[in-house]
């Protein structure tokens, strides 16, 4: 294999071991073999780029989707499984050591005999606490306690950075308490929503019978919960309405909060939440709490006990006996996401061990599985993307010099957390036992909650990570003006043991990752935060108006996309991700243009550099999902379905039109005046 530029050679030596023999292994090029050449790239680039892979890899019965995320996830899960099994085999590991905790947690999840024998006993003390409620005061205090162990009844609560004072941690109260998650499930009148409500009530009845109620009592309980949750949903905002950081920021004194909810003694609830002293709170949706104040009194204590028991068991259903776990799967996985069969138990427990103890597993992962130099190479790509972003901002024809200066300053201050953290969270206080799976999950939930609560009253730790290095994902945090790209983002399926060419590196890691996350700092939400992460308007009025018109154009564009017959993408709810996708693919391409591969017009698999770049971007979102999962995504997710994360942005990019000869009459063709250009 010939490597024709210094960048590729340096990356190869830093990341991968490869044979120097003249007789090299012949590899398939996934960009070539993934395609479905029966599809016109100008009609549906998503299926042109990935359809061949979809035909060879149907969605497993244990999954709601399949694609690049599942492929990489399987690789990481196999590595984590190895960590878990090795740890579990060492029964002599020092008590309190990372190895002991990982091994015993995994072993407890695999011990189905102990789990079956325990039944609901792990929740017995908490269920008794719920049963002891006598009035509104003890009701609210118990709700507060349930939040500390990972449940989330009645409302949402957390400690986080004050949006307008990013150096300070604040108390946030928001809407919540819905078993179906999104408020629209309770009110939409289409056949699918009606079916889900019907199935939800059946699920509630089944769960209460498994909790020990007879059929009649279980039916009454299900009716009560559906009615109570529907009342909570009536006071909840729609998904798109939650995107406005100004309207969802309502700071008030504790006295003002109490005055708006006279039935709730927050001065007593807060200590149950772990807060002993508070002066102000930030209420996301004040109307929700006014409604909650009425609901607290309009339902009997018996009704509330029923709801709280349900919320508790629902929270921990996956960690209880087989009958409860399977019933939970039947509704939340099969009905809502179309998954027909549970994953093998080892996969479920590996994923849960990683979810609970990922901070500990990450330390082993970085040492044992991460290619050397990954952190440095990811940072190199990220900085290259930031450089071309600055060039783009300087050349914008719609933005004034005054706003450009501030945008460039904010861009320069974006912190890049790449690879893995320099310091790990201290989980030494967590006690894990080999024969207590549900109790172990609850112990970690309690530790996580306490870790969050301790932030209140203390300075913000801007070095903290919100993801593990083995998590194939990334994020932008507006309050810190930072992006986080975990180490495993260096993985590209099909290039194990060898270096991807720059088109792939910049299409996937550059465009869909770094470019995407940086653009979040300048999307409809992120653009409202300054360089220090404060919710503060740094735009001129004229520039803000121009930007808003551009965001309206992308909303209108995505509102027309129809993933399922009669179901359209919610352009308002998804606009931030759509803006980030568009910005990401543009910036990734600009950075790629600076590489030798592009400059030398190097063809690989007979693809031009431009074609390889856009095919690589398509590879980044190679995901096909079941109809049920797509429907749920449209309803409750701020991300567009994968098909339109590819086709949507590319429809706006002239270089894509040129690379694949997109012309009038092709379904993806847009007249130039209709193409959206933002960053």
N, C-alpha and C positions, 0 to 999 in steps of 0.2 A: 504494500500500500504506500503510495506516495503522498507526502504531506508538503504542500507547496508554499507555506507561509510560516513565518516565525511564531505568530500567535498560536497556530494549531500545534506546532512542535512543543512550545512551552507548556501548553495546556496538557498535551499528552504526557510529557515527562512529569508533570505535577500530579496528574490524577490517575492515570491508568498504566498498568503493566501490559506490554505488548511484545510479541516476538519480533526479533530483529532478523529472523530468517527470511531468505529470498522467497521461500515457499510459504506464503501466508494463507490463512484460512479465508475461503471465499464466503462473504456474508451477503445475505439479502439486504436490499435497501428498503426499509419499511415505507418510505415515501413512494416507492415504485409499486410495491406489492399491496399496499393498503388501498389503492385506488379501485374505483369501479368505473372503467372506461366506457361503459354503456351510458353513463350520465354525462351530459354536456356541462363542463365546468361553469359555463355562463348561466346555466339554469339553476344549479344547486351544487355549489362548490363543496358543501359539507359532505354530501353523499359521493361526489366525484372523488374527493380526497380520501374518504374513509370507508366507503361502501363495500369495497372488497374485503376489508377486515371484518366488517359487520357480518357479511355472509358466512365467513369462516368461523366466527366467534359469536354464536347466538347468546342471548342473555341467559345465564344459568338460572335454574329454578330457585336458587337460594339468594338471588340478587334482584334488585329493582332496575339495575343498569349494568352495562359492561363497557369497557373502553380503557383508555390510558390510565385513568385513576385507579381502576380495579387492578390492572396489570401491575402498576407500581406498588399498589397497596398489597398485593399478594407477595411481592418480593420482600417488602418491609415486614409483613406479618411472619414470613418464614424466618427472617432474622430474629424478630422478637420472640417467636416461638422457641428458637434455639436458646435465647437468653433465659426465658422462663423455665424451660425444661432443665437446663443445666443448674439453675438456681434451685429448683424444686428437688432435684436429685441429692443436693447437699443438705441433708437434714441436720448436719452438725454446724451449719453456718452460725456465726456469732449472733446472739439475740440482739435485735435492733439494727443489724447491718443491712445495707441495701440488698444484698443477696438473700438474706433471710426473709425480708419483706416481699421481695418479688417472688421468691420461690413459694412461700406460704400462701400468698394471695392467689397465685395461679393454682396451686394444689387444692386450695379450698374451693375454687370454682369448678374444678374437675371432680370433686368428691360428691357425686350426685346422691350417694347413699345418705351422707350426712345432711345434705340439703333437703332431701325428701323427708327424712326423719324429723327435721326441725319444723317443717311446715311454716306456719305463721308466727312461731315462737320468737324469731328475731325482732318482730314488730310488737310483741305483746305488751311491753312496758309503755310504748307510745300509744297503742290502742287504748290502754287503760287510762292514760292521761286524757285522751280525747273523751272517753266515756265519763270522766269526772267533771266535765264542763257543766256548769249550772246556770250561767247567765252570760250576758254580752261581754262583761269584763273578763271572765275566765275564758270565754270563747276567743277573744282577740289576743289574749296572752298566749293561748295555746297555738293559735295561728302563727304568732311570732316565733314560738319555739320550733314549730315544724319547719320554718324557713332555715333554721340553723342546722338541720340535719339533711338538707338537700331537697325537701319538698317545696312546693310553691303555691299554696292555696290562697285564694282570694285576691291577691295582688302580687306585684313583683317589687323586690327591694334589693339594692346593692350599694356598695361604697365604691366610688370611682372619682376620677378627676372632674372638678368643677369646670364645665365647658367655658366659662368666662374668666376663671382664675385657675389656669391649668397647673399651677404649682401647689394647689390645695385640693385635698380629698374632701368629697362632699357626700351627703346621704341622698340617694335617689329613690323615689317611689314612682312606680308605673303601673299600667294596667296589666292584668294577668288572670290566672286562676282557671283557664279554660282547658278542659280535657281534649278538645279538638284543636287547640292552638290558635287558629285564626277565626276571628269573629264572623266572617262571611259564611263559614260552614253552618252557622246556626240560622241564617236568614235567606241564603240564595235559594231560588225556586227551581233551578234546572234539575233534571232527573238524577244526575249524579249526586248533587248536594242532598237531595231528598233521600236518596238511597243511603248515603253515608250517615245521615242523622238516624235513619231507621236501624242501621247496623250498629251504630254507637249505643243506642238504647238496648239492643239485644246483648251487646258486649257487656254493658253495665249489669244487666240482669245475670248474665253468666258469671261475672266476677263476684257478685254478691253471694251467689249460691256457693261458689268455691270458698268464699269467706265464712260460710256457715249458715247463711239465711235460707229459709224455705222459699219456694218459687213465688208465693204471693208477696212475701216481705221483700224479696229481691226486686220484683216488678215495681213495687211502691218506691223503693230506694232509687231505682233507675229513673222513674218519672220525676222524682224530687230533684235529683242531680241535673237532669236535662233542663228542668225549669229554672233552677238556680243559676246554672251556667249561662242559659239564654239571657237572663236578666243582667248578668255580668257583661255579656257580649253586647247588649244594647247600649251600654255606656262606654264601649271600647271603640277606639278609632280604627279606621281602615288601614291596611298595610301602607298605602302610599302616603297617608296623612302622618305616619310616624317618621317620615323622612325629613321633615322640616325641623332643623335643630333649634330654631328660634321659638316656634310655636310649642315645641315639646320641652322648653326650658322655662319653668315657672318657679322661681325661687321665692320662698316665703318663710317667715318666722314660724317657729313651732306653734306659737299662739295662733297665728293665722291659719295654719293647717288644722289645728284643733277646732277653730271656729267654723271652718268649712265642713267639718265632720263631727258634729256635736255628740253623736252616739258612741264615738270611739275615743277612748282615753289613751292617746298616743304617748303620754308621759309614762304610762304603765307598759305599753307595748314595746317601746324602744328598748328598755332594759332586757326584755325577753329576746330582742333581736341582737343583744350584745352591746347596745349603745347606752352608756350611763349618763352622758351629758351631750346635749345638742342644742344649738341655737337656731340653725336654719335647716331647711330641707328643700330639695328640688323635686317638684311634682311634675311629672311628664304630662299627665292628662288629668287636670283638676276635675273635669266633669265625671270621670270614672270614679273618683273618690266620693263625690257628692252622691253618685248612684249607689256606691258601696255602703255609704252611711245609712241609706234607706233600706238596702237589702239586709244589712245586719239585723235590723229590727223587724223587718217584715216576714222573715222566716223564723220558724220555731228553733229552739236550741236542739231539738231532736233532729230537725232537718239539717242543721249545720254539722252535727255529729256525723250524720250519714255522709255528707259531702267530704268532711275531713278524713274520715276512714278511707273513702274512695281515693282521695288525693294521695294519701300515704301509701296505700297498697299499689296504686298506679305507678308511683315513683319507684318502688322497689320490686315491681312484678318480675322483672327479668332475672332477679337474684333469688327468687323463691322456688317453691316446689314445682315439679314438672307441669301439673295441670294449670296452675296460674300462669306460668311462663308461656305455655302454649296458647292459652286464651289471649294473652297480651299480644303475642305474635300474630295470631289470627286476625285481630282487628288492625293494629297499628302497622303491621308489615303487609299482610295479604289484602285487606280491604282498602287501606289508604295508599299502598305502594305497589300492589300487584305481585308481591313476592309469594311464591307458592310453597316453598320449603325452607326450613331453617338451615342455617349454615351448620357444619359440623361443630360439635361443642368446643373442640379445641380452638377453633377460629373465634368463636364468640368470647371465650375466656381470654384468649390472647389479646383481642381488641379491648376488652374491659380492663385487663391488667395494665395495658398501655394507657388507656384512658384515665385510670386511677393513679397509677404509679409511673406515668410517663417521664416525670422529672428524674426518677431513679434509673429507669431503663435508658433514657437518653444519654446518660453518662457512659453506660456500657456501649451503646450504639456508636457514639462518636469515636470511642477507642478501638472497637473491634470491627466496625463495618464501614466507616466513612473513609473514602479515598483521601489520601493525604493531599493537602493543597486545595481541597474543595472550597473552604471558607474564603481563601484568598482569590480563587478564580471567580467565584460568585460575586465578590465585591468588585472585581475588575470589570465584569460585565455590567454591574449596576452603575458604576461610575461612568462607563461609556454611554449608557443610556441617559444619565443625568446631563452629560455634556451636550448631547444632541438636543435634549429637551431645552436647554438654555439657548441654543442656537435657534430653535423653533420660536421660542417666546420673543426673542429679539426681532424676528422677521414677521411677526404677526401684523397683518394689515388692519385689523379691527380693534386693536388695543392701543391706548395712549401710552406715551413714554412714562407718565407718572405711575400708571398701574403696572406696566412692564417692570419697572424698577423694583416694585414691591413683590411681584411674582417671582422675579429672578432671585431676590433675597430669600424668599420663602423656600424656593427650590434648593438654594445653596445650603440651607439649614436643615434639610431633611436628613434625619439620622437613619443610617442603614444598619439594621441588626441582621447579620448574615451568618449562616452556618449553624452556630450554637452559642449559647450565652457564655460569658466569661466567668460568671458565678451561678451556682445552682441554688434553688430554693432548699431550705432546711426542713426536711420531713422527719427529723429525728423523734419528734413527739408522737408520731403515728404508731399505734400498736396494731400489728397484724398477726392473726392466729391461723394456724393451718386448717382448722376444722370449723371455721365460722365465716362463710362467704358473704352472706348478706350483712353481717356485722362488720366485716372488713370494708365493704363498700360504704356503709354508713360512717365508719371511722374516718375514711378518707374524705367523704363529703363534709363531715364536721371539721376536719382539719382545713379544708379548702375555704369553708365559710369563715372560720376563725382567722385564717391568714388574711382574708379580705377585710374583716372587721378591724383588725389591728392597724390597718392603713389609716383609719379615721383619726384625725388629730396629729398625724405624723406627716413629714414632708413626702412628696411624691417621689418614688424611686423610678427615675426615668431609664434605669438600666434593666428593669424587669422585662422578661419575655412573656408573651401570651401564647406561645406555641412551643412544641418540642422539636428538636432537630430531626426526629424521625417522622414528622407530620408533613405529608405532601400537600402543602397549601401555603398561603402567604397572606399578609394583611397590611393595611395602612391604618395607623391610629392617629386621627386628627388632633387629639389633645396633646400628643407628644410630637406631632409632625415627624413621624417615623414610619419606615416600612420594616417588616420582618420577613425574611426569606429563609426558612429552615434549610439545613444542609442537604436533605434528600431531594431537593428540587434539582440537583445536579443530575439525577437519574433520567435516562432517556431509553425506553424499551427498544430493543433491537440493536443497541450499541454497547451491550455489555462487553467489557474487555477491550474496547476501542473507543477512539475519540470521534464524536459527531463532527461533521463539518460546520463551519461558521453559520451557514444558513439555518441549520437546525438549532444551534445554540442561541442564535438571536431571534429565531422565530418562536421558540418555546421559552427559554430562560430570559431572553432579553425582552421580547414583545409581550407575551401573555403573562409574564411574572413581574419583572422589574418595571417595565413600561406601564403595565396595568396598575400596579400599586402606586407608583409615583403619580399617575394621573388621578388617582383617588384624592390626592391633595388638591386637585383643581377641578373636581366634579361638582355637581350641584350642591352637595353637602360640604365636602372638604374645602371648597373655595370660600366658605364662610369663616374659616379659621385662619389666624395669622401664623407667622413663622414660629411663634412660641406655643402654638396650640390653643390659643384663646379664641372663643367665638366673638369675632370682631370684624366689622366691615372695613376692608382695606382697598376697596374698589372706588373709582370715580363713579358717579351716578350713570354717566353715559356708557361707560364700559360695562357696568353691571347690566344695563338694559340690553346691550348687544349680546352679552353672554347668555342672558336669559332667553333671548330669541333663538339662539343656537341650541340651547337645551330643549326648548319647545319643539324644535325641528326634529331632534332625535327621538323625542317622546312620540311625536306623530308618526315617525317612520316605523318605530317598533310596535305601535298600536295596530299596525296593519298585518303583522305577522300572525299566522294561524297554525300553531303547532298541531292542534287537533281540530277536527271539524267542529265549528261553532265556538271554539275556545281560542281567544287571542292573547298575545303577550300584553301584560300590563305595563305600558310604556312609562307611566308615572312612577310606579313602584320600582322598576328596573333601571331607571335612567342613569343612576350613578354607576352601575356596573357597565351599562352600555357605553357611557362616556369613557370609562376606564378601558374598555376593550378597544374602542376606536383609537384612543390616545396611545395605548400600548402597542398596537400593531404598527402604527405610524412611526413611533419612536424606535421600535425594534428594527424596522426597515432602514431608517436613517442611520442607525448605528452599524447595521450590517454593511451599508454602502461604503464604510470606511475600512472594511477588511480586504485582504488581498484576494480572497475568493471572488468577491464582487468586482473589484477593480480589474482583475485579470480575466473577467468573463468566463470563469472556469465552469465547465459543464460536468455534472455528475449524474449518472444514469440518464444521460441525454436531456436533463433538465437544465435550463439556464439558471443562474444564481437567483434571479427574481422568482422564477417558478418554484425553486426549492424553498425559498423563504416562505412563500405563501402556503405551500403544501405543509411546511413545518408548522406554521401557525394553525392550519387545519388539524394537524396531528395533536396540537396542544389541547384541543377540545374534542378529541375523538371519543365521544360518548353516545351510545344509543340506549334509550331508556324505555321502560314499559309505559303504556298509555296512562295507567293509574298514577305512576310516579311523575309523569309530565304534567298531568292535570293538577296534582298536588303542588308541584313546583309553581305552576302558573298562579295558583291560589295563594300560596304562602311564602314564596321565596323572592328575594330581590334580584336574583340572577335569572336571566333569560335562559330558556332551554338551549342546549349546546349547539343545535343547528343554527340558531340565530346569533350565537356568540361568534360564529364564523361568518355566515353569510351577511349578517347585518353590517358589521364594520367594513368588510371588503367591498360592499356595494358603493362605498364612499371614497375609495382609494384609486386614483388614476393609474398608478403603477400596476395595480392588480388587473385593471382593464387591458393594459398593454401586454402584460405577461401572458394572459390567457385569451387574448383577442376577443374580449367581451364586446358585443356590438348590439345595436338596436334590434329588438326582437327577442333577445335573450331575457329570461325571467329576472336575472339579477341586474340587468342594465337600468341605470338611472340617468336621465339627462343631467348634464353637468350642473345646472342651476338647482337641481334637487338634491345634490350630494351635500352631506353635512361635513363641514370643516370647523373644528373647534381649536384644538391645540396643534 
